[in-house]
Amino acid sequence: MPTVFDQLLDRFHFYLAGVDSDLVADAVACIDWHMPFRPLKPHTLDCLRHLDRIAELAPRDAKPLTQFVAEHRDELRWGQTYTASDFGQAFIDNYGWLEVFGTRGHFVNDAIAAGLLILGPGIVYPDHHHIAEEVYIPLTGGTEWRMGEGGFHVRAAGEVVHHASDVSHAMRTGKEPLMALYIWRGGPLAQKSIIGSEGGN
């Protein structure tokens, strides 16, 4: 019988396989989906209180994934890269990520990391950058995204957002929380992002 983690990986893969994007299709094709399981102790965060609302907001194609994560939230290992000294306590109380696979996720992959990011309502994720190329797919709409020197633009659920290596980017949620699927590749997969916009334009 498949474990919770096998089911999580299957739903994650199924959603990605349905995204109409050459960039995402290329990333998915490079992933060996028969990855070794990494036993991790569950770890919860305050931001998980937003999961029920996220599951309600997600479009039909994302619901199998978002609802599964909401139902099994307490069995998964959620993490944070930052502390309150970086962006303040309100940010920390409304921020977290789940690495499905990568160098520290539930499945072992040393080439690509992927998972889910949560941001609560009314949160600004300030400009930051990192070596790894990043692909985001918001699973909820309404969040504003900025890249380089450009302004903020609302991105719809299912829209693919691509950040090249070392290009700065930021996010700003409105009245609703954000869940976004992310893929990191081509750089250190556990690097703490560098705060500020020095990395690109």
N, CA and C atoms as an extended XYZ file, in Angstrom:
603
Properties=species:S:1:pos:R:3:atomname:S:1:resname:S:1:resid:I:1 pbc="F F F"
N         0.848       -1.195        0.000 N   MET     1
C         0.000        0.000        0.000 CA  MET     1
C         0.888        1.251        0.000 C   MET     1
N         0.607        2.226       -0.865 N   PRO     2
C         1.439        3.437       -0.907 CA  PRO     2
C         1.396        4.207        0.410 C   PRO     2
N         2.541        4.722        0.807 N   THR     3
C         2.603        5.541        2.006 CA  THR     3
C         2.086        6.952        1.707 C   THR     3
N         1.914        7.729        2.755 N   VAL     4
C         1.536        9.138        2.594 CA  VAL     4
C         2.538        9.854        1.693 C   VAL     4
N         3.801        9.527        1.839 N   PHE     5
C         4.844       10.220        1.087 CA  PHE     5
C         4.824        9.807       -0.391 C   PHE     5
N         4.566        8.518       -0.648 N   ASP     6
C         4.407        8.074       -2.035 CA  ASP     6
C         3.228        8.794       -2.695 C   ASP     6
N         2.136        8.917       -1.961 N   GLN     7
C         0.956        9.592       -2.498 CA  GLN     7
C         1.230       11.076       -2.743 C   GLN     7
N         1.984       11.690       -1.838 N   LEU     8
C         2.360       13.099       -2.021 CA  LEU     8
C         3.178       13.266       -3.300 C   LEU     8
N         4.172       12.405       -3.490 N   LEU     9
C         5.012       12.501       -4.681 CA  LEU     9
C         4.185       12.250       -5.944 C   LEU     9
N         3.267       11.304       -5.890 N   ASP    10
C         2.420       11.019       -7.049 CA  ASP    10
C         1.551       12.218       -7.415 C   ASP    10
N         0.957       12.855       -6.439 N   ARG    11
C         0.097       14.025       -6.694 CA  ARG    11
C         0.926       15.199       -7.206 C   ARG    11
N         2.103       15.353       -6.651 N   PHE    12
C         3.026       16.412       -7.081 CA  PHE    12
C         3.391       16.207       -8.556 C   PHE    12
N         3.760       14.970       -8.898 N   HIS    13
C         4.132       14.621      -10.275 CA  HIS    13
C         2.942       14.793      -11.213 C   HIS    13
N         1.775       14.336      -10.789 N   PHE    14
C         0.584       14.413      -11.631 CA  PHE    14
C         0.243       15.866      -11.960 C   PHE    14
N         0.331       16.741      -10.962 N   TYR    15
C         0.040       18.149      -11.233 CA  TYR    15
C         1.038       18.720      -12.239 C   TYR    15
N         2.319       18.494      -12.008 N   LEU    16
C         3.343       19.036      -12.895 CA  LEU    16
C         3.192       18.518      -14.320 C   LEU    16
N         2.817       17.259      -14.468 N   ALA    17
C         2.670       16.668      -15.795 CA  ALA    17
C         1.562       17.331      -16.604 C   ALA    17
N         0.633       17.985      -15.914 N   GLY    18
C        -0.477       18.635      -16.594 CA  GLY    18
C        -0.264       20.106      -16.893 C   GLY    18
N         0.875       20.661      -16.486 N   VAL    19
C         1.146       22.082      -16.716 CA  VAL    19
C         1.581       22.292      -18.165 C   VAL    19
N         0.928       23.200      -18.858 N   ASP    20
C         1.202       23.469      -20.269 CA  ASP    20
C         2.333       24.481      -20.386 C   ASP    20
N         3.555       23.992      -20.285 N   SER    21
C         4.733       24.865      -20.337 CA  SER    21
C         5.930       24.036      -20.765 C   SER    21
N         6.637       24.484      -21.800 N   ASP    22
C         7.841       23.783      -22.245 CA  ASP    22
C         8.906       23.786      -21.163 C   ASP    22
N         9.002       24.888      -20.427 N   LEU    23
C         9.996       24.992      -19.360 CA  LEU    23
C         9.726       23.949      -18.274 C   LEU    23
N         8.472       23.831      -17.875 N   VAL    24
C         8.116       22.854      -16.837 CA  VAL    24
C         8.266       21.437      -17.367 C   VAL    24
N         7.840       21.211      -18.606 N   ALA    25
C         7.967       19.879      -19.198 CA  ALA    25
C         9.424       19.438      -19.261 C   ALA    25
N        10.318       20.371      -19.569 N   ASP    26
C        11.751       20.062      -19.618 CA  ASP    26
C        12.262       19.676      -18.232 C   ASP    26
N        11.833       20.428      -17.222 N   ALA    27
C        12.255       20.131      -15.850 CA  ALA    27
C        11.729       18.774      -15.403 C   ALA    27
N        10.460       18.500      -15.694 N   VAL    28
C         9.847       17.231      -15.291 CA  VAL    28
C        10.543       16.059      -15.969 C   VAL    28
N        10.916       16.230      -17.242 N   ALA    29
C        11.567       15.161      -17.994 CA  ALA    29
C        12.955       14.830      -17.436 C   ALA    29
N        13.572       15.794      -16.760 N   CYS    30
C        14.914       15.588      -16.212 CA  CYS    30
C        14.904       14.918      -14.844 C   CYS    30
N        13.725       14.743      -14.275 N   ILE    31
C        13.606       14.193      -12.928 CA  ILE    31
C        13.423       12.676      -12.997 C   ILE    31
N        14.241       11.952      -12.256 N   ASP    32
C        14.026       10.521      -12.072 CA  ASP    32
C        13.043       10.370      -10.910 C   ASP    32
N        11.818       10.003      -11.219 N   TRP    33
C        10.755        9.993      -10.208 CA  TRP    33
C        10.817        8.780       -9.280 C   TRP    33
N        11.767        7.882       -9.509 N   HIS    34
C        11.977        6.748       -8.595 CA  HIS    34
C        13.104        7.122       -7.633 C   HIS    34
N        12.796        8.014       -6.717 N   MET    35
C        13.795        8.555       -5.808 CA  MET    35
C        13.790        7.807       -4.481 C   MET    35
N        14.953        7.675       -3.845 N   PRO    36
C        14.995        7.049       -2.525 CA  PRO    36
C        14.229        7.884       -1.499 C   PRO    36
N        13.545        7.203       -0.597 N   PHE    37
C        12.818        7.871        0.477 CA  PHE    37
C        13.793        8.279        1.582 C   PHE    37
N        13.582        9.468        2.129 N   ARG    38
C        14.400        9.947        3.245 CA  ARG    38
C        13.503       10.070        4.481 C   ARG    38
N        13.695        9.269        5.501 N   PRO    39
C        12.867        9.375        6.711 CA  PRO    39
C        13.134       10.706        7.430 C   PRO    39
N        12.088       11.469        7.662 N   LEU    40
C        12.194       12.752        8.354 CA  LEU    40
C        11.125       12.833        9.432 C   LEU    40
N        11.470       13.421       10.550 N   LYS    41
C        10.481       13.634       11.598 CA  LYS    41
C         9.534       14.757       11.176 C   LYS    41
N         8.240       14.610       11.419 N   PRO    42
C         7.302       15.695       11.100 CA  PRO    42
C         7.663       16.970       11.857 C   PRO    42
N         7.393       18.096       11.214 N   HIS    43
C         7.602       19.392       11.862 CA  HIS    43
C         6.554       20.356       11.339 C   HIS    43
N         5.771       20.928       12.237 N   THR    44
C         4.705       21.833       11.828 CA  THR    44
C         5.108       23.288       12.054 C   THR    44
N         4.379       24.194       11.414 N   LEU    45
C         4.632       25.634       11.517 CA  LEU    45
C         3.305       26.371       11.642 C   LEU    45
N         3.367       27.606       12.109 N   ASP    46
C         2.156       28.417       12.265 CA  ASP    46
C         1.441       28.654       10.942 C   ASP    46
N         2.187       28.732        9.840 N   CYS    47
C         1.582       29.043        8.545 CA  CYS    47
C         0.635       27.948        8.054 C   CYS    47
N         0.689       26.772        8.651 N   LEU    48
C        -0.173       25.675        8.203 CA  LEU    48
C        -1.647       25.947        8.475 C   LEU    48
N        -1.938       26.943        9.297 N   ARG    49
C        -3.339       27.318        9.535 CA  ARG    49
C        -4.006       27.834        8.260 C   ARG    49
N        -3.217       28.205        7.269 N   HIS    50
C        -3.773       28.715        6.001 CA  HIS    50
C        -4.108       27.599        5.008 C   HIS    50
N        -3.773       26.357        5.317 N   LEU    51
C        -3.903       25.284        4.328 CA  LEU    51
C        -5.353       24.994        3.941 C   LEU    51
N        -6.281       25.083        4.869 N   ASP    52
C        -7.681       24.822        4.519 CA  ASP    52
C        -8.183       25.854        3.512 C   ASP    52
N        -7.836       27.107        3.729 N   ARG    53
C        -8.247       28.160        2.802 CA  ARG    53
C        -7.546       27.984        1.454 C   ARG    53
N        -6.296       27.599        1.461 N   ILE    54
C        -5.568       27.347        0.220 CA  ILE    54
C        -6.242       26.241       -0.581 C   ILE    54
N        -6.647       25.178        0.101 N   ALA    55
C        -7.319       24.070       -0.580 CA  ALA    55
C        -8.642       24.519       -1.199 C   ALA    55
N        -9.335       25.454       -0.546 N   GLU    56
C       -10.582       26.003       -1.088 CA  GLU    56
C       -10.314       26.846       -2.330 C   GLU    56
N        -9.248       27.641       -2.292 N   LEU    57
C        -8.951       28.587       -3.362 CA  LEU    57
C        -8.349       27.932       -4.606 C   LEU    57
N        -7.668       26.824       -4.437 N   ALA    58
C        -6.936       26.212       -5.553 CA  ALA    58
C        -7.882       25.816       -6.678 C   ALA    58
N        -7.463       25.986       -7.932 N   PRO    59
C        -8.275       25.548       -9.070 CA  PRO    59
C        -8.380       24.021       -9.091 C   PRO    59
N        -9.295       23.544       -9.918 N   ARG    60
C        -9.625       22.116       -9.915 CA  ARG    60
C        -8.405       21.233      -10.128 C   ARG    60
N        -7.515       21.619      -11.042 N   ASP    61
C        -6.374       20.748      -11.343 CA  ASP    61
C        -5.370       20.669      -10.201 C   ASP    61
N        -5.384       21.663       -9.301 N   ALA    62
C        -4.453       21.671       -8.172 CA  ALA    62
C        -5.070       21.101       -6.891 C   ALA    62
N        -6.371       20.881       -6.872 N   LYS    63
C        -7.041       20.437       -5.644 CA  LYS    63
C        -6.562       19.071       -5.139 C   LYS    63
N        -6.311       18.069       -6.006 N   PRO    64
C        -5.813       16.808       -5.464 CA  PRO    64
C        -4.531       16.973       -4.642 C   PRO    64
N        -3.667       17.891       -5.050 N   LEU    65
C        -2.425       18.147       -4.325 CA  LEU    65
C        -2.673       18.987       -3.086 C   LEU    65
N        -3.372       20.112       -3.233 N   THR    66
C        -3.546       21.024       -2.090 CA  THR    66
C        -4.406       20.399       -0.999 C   THR    66
N        -5.431       19.660       -1.373 N   GLN    67
C        -6.276       19.016       -0.377 CA  GLN    67
C        -5.520       17.904        0.355 C   GLN    67
N        -4.712       17.158       -0.372 N   PHE    68
C        -3.918       16.099        0.251 CA  PHE    68
C        -2.945       16.682        1.272 C   PHE    68
N        -2.275       17.758        0.888 N   VAL    69
C        -1.322       18.397        1.802 CA  VAL    69
C        -2.046       18.934        3.037 C   VAL    69
N        -3.222       19.528        2.852 N   ALA    70
C        -3.987       20.037        3.994 CA  ALA    70
C        -4.386       18.906        4.936 C   ALA    70
N        -4.793       17.782        4.368 N   GLU    71
C        -5.239       16.650        5.186 CA  GLU    71
C        -4.095       15.982        5.944 C   GLU    71
N        -2.903       16.024        5.395 N   HIS    72
C        -1.763       15.305        5.980 CA  HIS    72
C        -0.688       16.252        6.502 C   HIS    72
N        -1.039       17.488        6.762 N   ARG    73
C        -0.063       18.518        7.139 CA  ARG    73
C         0.808       18.116        8.326 C   ARG    73
N         0.201       17.426        9.303 N   ASP    74
C         0.932       17.114       10.534 CA  ASP    74
C         1.900       15.943       10.377 C   ASP    74
N         1.869       15.262        9.235 N   GLU    75
C         2.755       14.132        8.996 CA  GLU    75
C         3.995       14.524        8.202 C   GLU    75
N         4.054       15.783        7.768 N   LEU    76
C         5.114       16.244        6.879 CA  LEU    76
C         6.113       17.138        7.610 C   LEU    76
N         7.276       17.276        7.019 N   ARG    77
C         8.309       18.122        7.627 CA  ARG    77
C         8.351       19.471        6.913 C   ARG    77
N         7.869       20.487        7.591 N   TRP    78
C         7.860       21.849        7.064 CA  TRP    78
C         9.083       22.600        7.584 C   TRP    78
N         9.612       23.491        6.760 N   GLY    79
C        10.821       24.209        7.136 CA  GLY    79
C        10.733       25.698        6.872 C   GLY    79
N        11.707       26.393        7.396 N   GLN    80
C        11.872       27.829        7.180 CA  GLN    80
C        13.352       28.115        6.971 C   GLN    80
N        13.643       28.970        6.016 N   THR    81
C        15.025       29.359        5.742 CA  THR    81
C        15.432       30.557        6.587 C   THR    81
N        14.465       31.397        6.906 N   TYR    82
C        14.738       32.652        7.605 CA  TYR    82
C        14.331       32.578        9.073 C   TYR    82
N        14.686       33.635        9.803 N   THR    83
C        14.259       33.808       11.184 CA  THR    83
C        13.604       35.185       11.314 C   THR    83
N        13.059       35.457       12.478 N   ALA    84
C        12.406       36.744       12.711 CA  ALA    84
C        13.381       37.904       12.540 C   ALA    84
N        14.663       37.666       12.751 N   SER    85
C        15.649       38.745       12.601 CA  SER    85
C        15.825       39.154       11.142 C   SER    85
N        15.411       38.300       10.204 N   ASP    86
C        15.518       38.644        8.786 CA  ASP    86
C        14.378       39.553        8.340 C   ASP    86
N        13.140       39.107        8.552 N   PHE    87
C        11.981       39.818        8.000 CA  PHE    87
C        10.905       40.153        9.035 C   PHE    87
N        11.127       39.813       10.307 N   GLY    88
C        10.145       40.121       11.340 CA  GLY    88
C         9.286       38.913       11.717 C   GLY    88
N         8.670       38.987       12.888 N   GLN    89
C         7.892       37.865       13.407 CA  GLN    89
C         6.629       37.611       12.601 C   GLN    89
N         6.002       38.661       12.096 N   ALA    90
C         4.774       38.473       11.317 CA  ALA    90
C         5.051       37.642       10.063 C   ALA    90
N         6.197       37.869        9.450 N   PHE    91
C         6.570       37.069        8.277 CA  PHE    91
C         6.758       35.614        8.681 C   PHE    91
N         7.496       35.373        9.737 N   ILE    92
C         7.787       34.002       10.166 CA  ILE    92
C         6.511       33.257       10.528 C   ILE    92
N         5.551       33.941       11.100 N   ASP    93
C         4.292       33.310       11.487 CA  ASP    93
C         3.431       32.940       10.279 C   ASP    93
N         3.776       33.443        9.115 N   ASN    94
C         2.972       33.250        7.902 CA  ASN    94
C         3.778       32.693        6.735 C   ASN    94
N         4.880       32.036        7.031 N   TYR    95
C         5.803       31.576        5.994 CA  TYR    95
C         6.306       30.178        6.308 C   TYR    95
N         6.448       29.375        5.263 N   GLY    96
C         7.059       28.063        5.419 CA  GLY    96
C         7.084       27.332        4.093 C   GLY    96
N         7.860       26.273        4.041 N   TRP    97
C         7.947       25.480        2.825 CA  TRP    97
C         8.029       23.996        3.159 C   TRP    97
N         7.613       23.209        2.203 N   LEU    98
C         7.702       21.755        2.271 CA  LEU    98
C         8.538       21.293        1.096 C   LEU    98
N         9.701       20.731        1.350 N   GLU    99
C        10.515       20.186        0.266 CA  GLU    99
C        10.088       18.740        0.028 C   GLU    99
N         9.467       18.501       -1.112 N   VAL   100
C         9.032       17.149       -1.456 CA  VAL   100
C        10.246       16.293       -1.810 C   VAL   100
N        11.137       16.837       -2.640 N   PHE   101
C        12.386       16.130       -2.917 CA  PHE   101
C        13.505       17.135       -3.116 C   PHE   101
N        14.724       16.664       -2.840 N   GLY   102
C        15.898       17.523       -2.921 CA  GLY   102
C        16.954       17.026       -1.957 C   GLY   102
N        17.813       17.916       -1.523 N   THR   103
C        18.891       17.528       -0.612 CA  THR   103
C        18.441       17.440        0.834 C   THR   103
N        17.215       17.896        1.145 N   ARG   104
C        16.712       17.845        2.523 CA  ARG   104
C        15.229       17.480        2.579 C   ARG   104
N        14.668       17.028        1.453 N   GLY   105
C        13.246       16.729        1.391 CA  GLY   105
C        12.911       15.292        1.733 C   GLY   105
N        11.635       14.931        1.579 N   HIS   106
C        11.174       13.585        1.898 CA  HIS   106
C        11.725       12.535        0.941 C   HIS   106
N        12.161       12.967       -0.245 N   PHE   107
C        12.809       12.077       -1.196 CA  PHE   107
C        14.152       12.684       -1.599 C   PHE   107
N        15.131       11.814       -1.840 N   VAL   108
C        16.506       12.248       -2.094 CA  VAL   108
C        16.704       12.582       -3.570 C   VAL   108
N        17.172       13.801       -3.829 N   ASN   109
C        17.539       14.197       -5.182 CA  ASN   109
C        18.622       15.263       -5.063 C   ASN   109
N        19.798       14.975       -5.588 N   ASP   110
C        20.923       15.909       -5.485 CA  ASP   110
C        21.023       16.856       -6.667 C   ASP   110
N        20.128       16.699       -7.673 N   ALA   111
C        20.195       17.527       -8.878 CA  ALA   111
C        19.105       18.580       -8.940 C   ALA   111
N        17.931       18.258       -8.425 N   ILE   112
C        16.781       19.160       -8.483 CA  ILE   112
C        16.052       19.110       -7.141 C   ILE   112
N        15.619       20.262       -6.669 N   ALA   113
C        14.782       20.336       -5.469 CA  ALA   113
C        13.434       20.915       -5.865 C   ALA   113
N        12.379       20.413       -5.250 N   ALA   114
C        11.046       20.922       -5.550 CA  ALA   114
C        10.147       20.741       -4.336 C   ALA   114
N         9.182       21.628       -4.219 N   GLY   115
C         8.277       21.563       -3.083 CA  GLY   115
C         7.203       22.619       -3.164 C   GLY   115
N         6.723       23.021       -1.999 N   LEU   116
C         5.614       23.959       -1.899 CA  LEU   116
C         5.957       25.067       -0.918 C   LEU   116
N         5.662       26.299       -1.311 N   LEU   117
C         5.851       27.476       -0.468 CA  LEU   117
C         4.498       27.985       -0.007 C   LEU   117
N         4.398       28.389        1.259 N   ILE   118
C         3.195       29.026        1.790 CA  ILE   118
C         3.552       30.433        2.265 C   ILE   118
N         2.715       31.413        1.913 N   LEU   119
C         2.757       32.752        2.480 CA  LEU   119
C         1.337       33.119        2.885 C   LEU   119
N         1.172       33.628        4.094 N   GLY   120
C        -0.141       34.065        4.546 CA  GLY   120
C        -0.549       35.375        3.901 C   GLY   120
N        -1.777       35.828        4.157 N   PRO   121
C        -2.258       37.097        3.589 CA  PRO   121
C        -1.471       38.290        4.124 C   PRO   121
N        -1.365       39.321        3.280 N   GLY   122
C        -0.754       40.577        3.704 CA  GLY   122
C         0.726       40.487        4.025 C   GLY   122
N         1.431       39.616        3.323 N   ILE   123
C         2.856       39.383        3.591 CA  ILE   123
C         3.693       39.810        2.388 C   ILE   123
N         4.801       40.480        2.653 N   VAL   124
C         5.771       40.823        1.611 CA  VAL   124
C         6.998       39.934        1.792 C   VAL   124
N         7.326       39.182        0.755 N   TYR   125
C         8.575       38.425        0.720 CA  TYR   125
C         9.548       39.319       -0.034 C   TYR   125
N        10.452       40.011        0.672 N   PRO   126
C        11.266       41.056        0.042 CA  PRO   126
C        12.191       40.525       -1.047 C   PRO   126
N        12.783       41.456       -1.789 N   ASP   127
C        13.722       41.088       -2.844 CA  ASP   127
C        14.798       40.143       -2.314 C   ASP   127
N        15.016       39.069       -3.068 N   HIS   128
C        16.041       38.098       -2.714 CA  HIS   128
C        16.493       37.409       -4.003 C   HIS   128
N        17.626       36.742       -3.954 N   HIS   129
C        18.129       36.040       -5.128 CA  HIS   129
C        19.008       34.884       -4.689 C   HIS   129
N        19.265       33.976       -5.622 N   HIS   130
C        20.050       32.781       -5.333 CA  HIS   130
C        20.621       32.251       -6.638 C   HIS   130
N        21.626       31.422       -6.521 N   ILE   131
C        22.308       30.907       -7.708 CA  ILE   131
C        21.396       29.994       -8.515 C   ILE   131
N        20.649       29.153       -7.837 N   ALA   132
C        19.810       28.183       -8.533 CA  ALA   132
C        18.739       28.872       -9.384 C   ALA   132
N        18.504       28.331      -10.568 N   GLU   133
C        17.357       28.731      -11.375 CA  GLU   133
C        16.097       28.267      -10.662 C   GLU   133
N        15.050       29.070      -10.745 N   GLU   134
C        13.822       28.744      -10.023 CA  GLU   134
C        12.602       28.889      -10.926 C   GLU   134
N        11.741       27.891      -10.853 N   VAL   135
C        10.453       27.941      -11.529 CA  VAL   135
C         9.377       27.871      -10.456 C   VAL   135
N         8.471       28.838      -10.475 N   TYR   136
C         7.338       28.857       -9.544 CA  TYR   136
C         6.052       28.651      -10.334 C   TYR   136
N         5.111       27.930       -9.722 N   ILE   137
C         3.755       27.841      -10.256 CA  ILE   137
C         2.802       28.126       -9.102 C   ILE   137
N         2.199       29.317       -9.041 N   PRO   138
C         1.234       29.592       -7.975 CA  PRO   138
C         0.050       28.623       -8.075 C   PRO   138
N        -0.335       28.046       -6.957 N   LEU   139
C        -1.508       27.182       -6.909 CA  LEU   139
C        -2.730       27.935       -6.389 C   LEU   139
N        -2.511       29.177       -5.985 N   THR   140
C        -3.591       30.110       -5.658 CA  THR   140
C        -3.295       31.412       -6.376 C   THR   140
N        -4.308       32.148       -6.759 N   GLY   141
C        -4.110       33.403       -7.479 CA  GLY   141
C        -4.142       34.605       -6.555 C   GLY   141
N        -3.889       35.778       -7.151 N   GLY   142
C        -4.029       37.031       -6.420 CA  GLY   142
C        -2.763       37.601       -5.846 C   GLY   142
N        -1.684       36.816       -5.777 N   THR   143
C        -0.416       37.319       -5.253 CA  THR   143
C         0.299       38.128       -6.334 C   THR   143
N         0.952       39.203       -5.909 N   GLU   144
C         1.756       40.030       -6.822 CA  GLU   144
C         3.206       39.551       -6.797 C   GLU   144
N         3.807       39.493       -7.964 N   TRP   145
C         5.189       39.030       -8.115 CA  TRP   145
C         5.993       40.112       -8.829 C   TRP   145
N         7.253       40.245       -8.436 N   ARG   146
C         8.165       41.211       -9.068 CA  ARG   146
C         9.478       40.514       -9.391 C   ARG   146
N        10.067       40.887      -10.515 N   MET   147
C        11.365       40.339      -10.899 CA  MET   147
C        12.264       41.464      -11.373 C   MET   147
N        13.522       41.469      -10.915 N   GLY   148
C        14.483       42.486      -11.309 CA  GLY   148
C        14.017       43.880      -10.907 C   GLY   148
N        14.121       44.822      -11.850 N   GLU   149
C        13.755       46.206      -11.570 CA  GLU   149
C        12.301       46.506      -11.933 C   GLU   149
N        11.561       45.494      -12.352 N   GLY   150
C        10.177       45.695      -12.755 CA  GLY   150
C         9.250       45.902      -11.569 C   GLY   150
N         8.007       46.207      -11.866 N   GLY   151
C         7.008       46.397      -10.830 CA  GLY   151
C         6.322       45.093      -10.463 C   GLY   151
N         5.419       45.182       -9.489 N   PHE   152
C         4.654       44.012       -9.075 CA  PHE   152
C         3.518       43.760      -10.074 C   PHE   152
N         3.289       42.483      -10.377 N   HIS   153
C         2.201       42.089      -11.264 CA  HIS   153
C         1.483       40.883      -10.672 C   HIS   153
N         0.157       40.919      -10.695 N   VAL   154
C        -0.626       39.792      -10.173 CA  VAL   154
C        -0.458       38.590      -11.093 C   VAL   154
N        -0.207       37.449      -10.500 N   ARG   155
C        -0.071       36.199      -11.247 CA  ARG   155
C        -1.247       35.288      -10.918 C   ARG   155
N        -1.795       34.670      -11.934 N   ALA   156
C        -2.929       33.775      -11.744 CA  ALA   156
C        -2.464       32.404      -11.293 C   ALA   156
N        -3.361       31.649      -10.675 N   ALA   157
C        -3.057       30.260      -10.331 CA  ALA   157
C        -2.758       29.486      -11.611 C   ALA   157
N        -1.681       28.722      -11.594 N   GLY   158
C        -1.278       27.942      -12.755 CA  GLY   158
C        -0.334       28.645      -13.698 C   GLY   158
N        -0.099       29.927      -13.489 N   GLU   159
C         0.812       30.680      -14.350 CA  GLU   159
C         2.256       30.362      -13.969 C   GLU   159
N         3.100       30.131      -14.950 N   VAL   160
C         4.489       29.770      -14.683 CA  VAL   160
C         5.330       31.034      -14.533 C   VAL   160
N         6.082       31.112      -13.438 N   VAL   161
C         6.949       32.253      -13.146 CA  VAL   161
C         8.390       31.737      -13.122 C   VAL   161
N         9.239       32.288      -13.985 N   HIS   162
C        10.607       31.805      -14.114 CA  HIS   162
C        11.594       32.846      -13.619 C   HIS   162
N        12.464       32.446      -12.705 N   HIS   163
C        13.538       33.318      -12.219 CA  HIS   163
C        14.865       32.679      -12.610 C   HIS   163
N        15.592       33.328      -13.486 N   ALA   164
C        16.908       32.836      -13.881 CA  ALA   164
C        17.884       32.970      -12.716 C   ALA   164
N        19.037       32.344      -12.847 N   SER   165
C        20.050       32.374      -11.802 CA  SER   165
C        20.408       33.795      -11.392 C   SER   165
N        20.381       34.039      -10.086 N   ASP   166
C        20.814       35.298       -9.477 CA  ASP   166
C        19.987       36.518       -9.877 C   ASP   166
N        18.811       36.329      -10.414 N   VAL   167
C        17.908       37.450      -10.697 CA  VAL   167
C        17.029       37.687       -9.466 C   VAL   167
N        16.998       38.926       -8.987 N   SER   168
C        16.231       39.222       -7.779 CA  SER   168
C        14.733       39.146       -8.066 C   SER   168
N        13.975       38.774       -7.024 N   HIS   169
C        12.530       38.679       -7.157 CA  HIS   169
C        11.886       38.847       -5.787 C   HIS   169
N        10.606       39.194       -5.812 N   ALA   170
C         9.862       39.427       -4.578 CA  ALA   170
C         8.408       39.050       -4.808 C   ALA   170
N         7.690       38.787       -3.710 N   MET   171
C         6.265       38.468       -3.777 CA  MET   171
C         5.523       39.284       -2.723 C   MET   171
N         4.264       39.555       -3.015 N   ARG   172
C         3.431       40.335       -2.082 CA  ARG   172
C         2.006       39.775       -2.128 C   ARG   172
N         1.576       39.163       -1.030 N   THR   173
C         0.221       38.607       -0.994 CA  THR   173
C        -0.799       39.685       -0.655 C   THR   173
N        -2.036       39.450       -1.070 N   GLY   174
C        -3.139       40.359       -0.773 CA  GLY   174
C        -3.981       39.825        0.359 C   GLY   174
N        -5.291       39.722        0.123 N   LYS   175
C        -6.210       39.289        1.179 CA  LYS   175
C        -6.219       37.775        1.374 C   LYS   175
N        -5.645       37.053        0.430 N   GLU   176
C        -5.665       35.595        0.501 CA  GLU   176
C        -4.240       35.033        0.579 C   GLU   176
N        -4.093       33.844        1.138 N   PRO   177
C        -2.770       33.226        1.221 CA  PRO   177
C        -2.299       32.704       -0.129 C   PRO   177
N        -1.024       32.435       -0.201 N   LEU   178
C        -0.396       31.865       -1.386 CA  LEU   178
C         0.138       30.474       -1.079 C   LEU   178
N        -0.131       29.542       -1.980 N   MET   179
C         0.689       28.336       -2.064 CA  MET   179
C         1.260       28.304       -3.467 C   MET   179
N         2.554       28.097       -3.558 N   ALA   180
C         3.214       28.020       -4.860 CA  ALA   180
C         4.110       26.794       -4.903 C   ALA   180
N         4.030       26.073       -5.991 N   LEU   181
C         4.945       24.964       -6.245 CA  LEU   181
C         6.248       25.558       -6.785 C   LEU   181
N         7.378       25.046       -6.317 N   TYR   182
C         8.661       25.564       -6.800 CA  TYR   182
C         9.567       24.430       -7.257 C   TYR   182
N        10.434       24.751       -8.195 N   ILE   183
C        11.481       23.847       -8.665 CA  ILE   183
C        12.788       24.638       -8.679 C   ILE   183
N        13.816       24.097       -8.036 N   TRP   184
C        15.155       24.692       -8.050 CA  TRP   184
C        16.098       23.752       -8.775 C   TRP   184
N        16.935       24.298       -9.659 N   ARG   185
C        17.953       23.484      -10.300 CA  ARG   185
C        19.114       24.372      -10.747 C   ARG   185
N        20.273       23.758      -10.956 N   GLY   186
C        21.428       24.479      -11.482 CA  GLY   186
C        22.178       25.310      -10.467 C   GLY   186
N        22.071       24.959       -9.200 N   GLY   187
C        22.800       25.693       -8.166 CA  GLY   187
C        22.674       24.981       -6.851 C   GLY   187
N        23.262       25.541       -5.782 N   PRO   188
C        23.128       24.920       -4.462 CA  PRO   188
C        21.652       24.816       -4.070 C   PRO   188
N        21.195       23.598       -3.773 N   LEU   189
C        19.765       23.377       -3.586 CA  LEU   189
C        19.281       23.695       -2.182 C   LEU   189
N        20.200       23.959       -1.263 N   ALA   190
C        19.798       24.312        0.095 CA  ALA   190
C        20.335       25.686        0.493 C   ALA   190
N        20.707       26.492       -0.502 N   GLN   191
C        21.274       27.819       -0.235 CA  GLN   191
C        20.223       28.742        0.369 C   GLN   191
N        20.614       29.470        1.401 N   LYS   192
C        19.753       30.536        1.914 CA  LYS   192
C        19.812       31.696        0.938 C   LYS   192
N        18.647       32.144        0.502 N   SER   193
C        18.607       33.231       -0.468 CA  SER   193
C        19.286       34.474        0.080 C   SER   193
N        19.893       35.231       -0.817 N   ILE   194
C        20.559       36.485       -0.443 CA  ILE   194
C        19.538       37.602       -0.510 C   ILE   194
N        19.361       38.317        0.588 N   ILE   195
C        18.364       39.367        0.662 CA  ILE   195
C        18.874       40.604       -0.056 C   ILE   195
N        17.993       41.215       -0.855 N   GLY   196
C        18.354       42.406       -1.603 CA  GLY   196
C        18.317       42.136       -3.092 C   GLY   196
N        18.573       43.176       -3.868 N   SER   197
C        18.421       43.076       -5.326 CA  SER   197
C        19.746       43.101       -6.061 C   SER   197
N        20.841       42.812       -5.376 N   GLU   198
C        22.160       42.907       -6.025 CA  GLU   198
C        22.381       41.840       -7.068 C   GLU   198
N        21.558       40.773       -7.054 N   GLY   199
C        21.851       39.612       -7.885 CA  GLY   199
C        21.457       39.740       -9.333 C   GLY   199
N        20.638       40.694       -9.704 N   GLY   200
C        20.248       40.748      -11.115 CA  GLY   200
C        19.335       41.925      -11.376 C   GLY   200
N        18.892       42.069      -12.628 N   ASN   201
C        18.034       43.191      -12.942 CA  ASN   201
C        16.933       42.779      -13.890 C   ASN   201
